[in-house]
Amino acid sequence: MDAGSETGDSIEAAWDFRARAAEAWDERSRTSTTSWVPPILAALVDRARNSALGRFYPFTSHTALAFSTGPRHWLGEGEVLPVAIALAPEGFYTVRTRSGTVLETVSADEAVTEAERLVERLMDVGQAPSRAVPGPSDGDQR
């Protein structure tokens, strides 16, 4: 069930849902013997929520935290921002645009700060949001 239908359409409710899901994700990552995903999503969600990115609806796509302008972008209720922050096996946060990886860092603060900067810059030059979640470029090995 998606955050929009489970908790209502408010951004606050969407962030509450994403924070609970991130805590559960991290707990599973800490106790799993088969998951490569590091338990660092909750820190990222908390930092992003308390930044300029907090004005957007959060969602996850595979191991990336992404953002949209509406609660259900897949139904045409909002557009996906051109920046996402993915988790990497080594415990890194990887900031990505549609062009590829922009930054790898172990700091949620640095990743969110770079994502904020990129969102502002890309939105200023008219790169509109879309329905596609930014992923690895052809040259990216992750």
Secondary structure, DSSP 8 states (H G I E B T S, - for coil): --HHHHH-S-HHHHHHHHHHHHHHHHHHHHH-SS----S-HHHHHHHHHTSGGGGSEEEEETTEEEEESSTBGGGTBS-B-SEEEEE-TTS-EEEEETTEEEEEES-HHHHHHHHHHHHHHHHHTT---BSS-----TT---
